Amino acid sequence: MADLRVPNPASFMIQKLLIRDKRVGQKRAQDVLYIHDTLQLFYGAIETDLVPIWKELEGTLHANQQKSVRDGVRELFSGMNDVIREAAAIPADKRDPEAMLQLCREGFEDLFGEV
């Protein structure tokens, strides 16, 4: 059996936010879908597991990176936009874009303590 290392959910989402300007079109929408699905999967563990990881990770980021993460959340999840609509249309079981937006907003508010 091979060992497989996967990033923790907080690091995964932060990485997606940090690279958002390099991603265009369908790739950006796909990243938003991944962020949503990660938040949905780990929503019950945000306060107990993800917040401590974020606090530790935040301390390793440069101030510009910390700002970029928060700017990314505001840019992608402050209101309905085409990227969220495109993300909701990707899976075969289409998602409700409003529900995606709401979950991401609430998830990041819980993770960061504010947005």
Contacts in CASP RR format, 6 or more apart in sequence:
PFRMAT RR
TARGET T0000
AUTHOR 0000-0000-0000
METHOD contacts of the structure
MODEL  1
MADLRVPNPASFMIQKLLIRDKRVGQKRAQDVLYIHDTLQLFYGAIETDL
VPIWKELEGTLHANQQKSVRDGVRELFSGMNDVIREAAAIPADKRDPEAM
LQLCREGFEDLFGEV
6 12 0 8 1.000
7 15 0 8 1.000
8 50 0 8 1.000
8 53 0 8 1.000
9 38 0 8 1.000
9 41 0 8 1.000
9 42 0 8 1.000
9 50 0 8 1.000
9 53 0 8 1.000
10 50 0 8 1.000
10 53 0 8 1.000
10 54 0 8 1.000
10 57 0 8 1.000
10 111 0 8 1.000
11 53 0 8 1.000
11 57 0 8 1.000
12 34 0 8 1.000
12 38 0 8 1.000
13 35 0 8 1.000
13 38 0 8 1.000
13 39 0 8 1.000
14 54 0 8 1.000
14 57 0 8 1.000
14 61 0 8 1.000
14 69 0 8 1.000
16 31 0 8 1.000
16 34 0 8 1.000
16 35 0 8 1.000
17 35 0 8 1.000
17 68 0 8 1.000
17 69 0 8 1.000
17 72 0 8 1.000
17 73 0 8 1.000
17 76 0 8 1.000
18 65 0 8 1.000
18 68 0 8 1.000
18 69 0 8 1.000
19 31 0 8 1.000
20 28 0 8 1.000
20 31 0 8 1.000
20 72 0 8 1.000
20 75 0 8 1.000
20 76 0 8 1.000
23 31 0 8 1.000
25 83 0 8 1.000
25 86 0 8 1.000
26 86 0 8 1.000
26 90 0 8 1.000
28 83 0 8 1.000
29 83 0 8 1.000
29 86 0 8 1.000
29 87 0 8 1.000
29 90 0 8 1.000
30 87 0 8 1.000
30 90 0 8 1.000
32 76 0 8 1.000
32 83 0 8 1.000
32 84 0 8 1.000
32 86 0 8 1.000
32 87 0 8 1.000
32 100 0 8 1.000
32 104 0 8 1.000
33 87 0 8 1.000
33 88 0 8 1.000
33 90 0 8 1.000
33 91 0 8 1.000
33 95 0 8 1.000
33 100 0 8 1.000
35 76 0 8 1.000
35 104 0 8 1.000
36 87 0 8 1.000
36 95 0 8 1.000
36 100 0 8 1.000
36 103 0 8 1.000
36 104 0 8 1.000
39 46 0 8 1.000
39 103 0 8 1.000
39 104 0 8 1.000
39 107 0 8 1.000
39 108 0 8 1.000
40 103 0 8 1.000
42 49 0 8 1.000
42 50 0 8 1.000
43 103 0 8 1.000
43 107 0 8 1.000
46 107 0 8 1.000
46 110 0 8 1.000
46 111 0 8 1.000
47 110 0 8 1.000
50 111 0 8 1.000
51 110 0 8 1.000
51 111 0 8 1.000
54 111 0 8 1.000
54 112 0 8 1.000
58 66 0 8 1.000
59 66 0 8 1.000
61 69 0 8 1.000
70 112 0 8 1.000
70 115 0 8 1.000
73 104 0 8 1.000
73 108 0 8 1.000
73 112 0 8 1.000
73 115 0 8 1.000
74 115 0 8 1.000
76 83 0 8 1.000
76 84 0 8 1.000
76 104 0 8 1.000
77 84 0 8 1.000
77 101 0 8 1.000
77 104 0 8 1.000
77 105 0 8 1.000
77 108 0 8 1.000
77 115 0 8 1.000
78 105 0 8 1.000
79 101 0 8 1.000
80 97 0 8 1.000
80 98 0 8 1.000
80 101 0 8 1.000
84 97 0 8 1.000
84 100 0 8 1.000
84 101 0 8 1.000
85 97 0 8 1.000
87 95 0 8 1.000
87 97 0 8 1.000
87 100 0 8 1.000
88 94 0 8 1.000
88 95 0 8 1.000
88 96 0 8 1.000
88 97 0 8 1.000
88 100 0 8 1.000
89 95 0 8 1.000
105 115 0 8 1.000
108 115 0 8 1.000
109 115 0 8 1.000
END
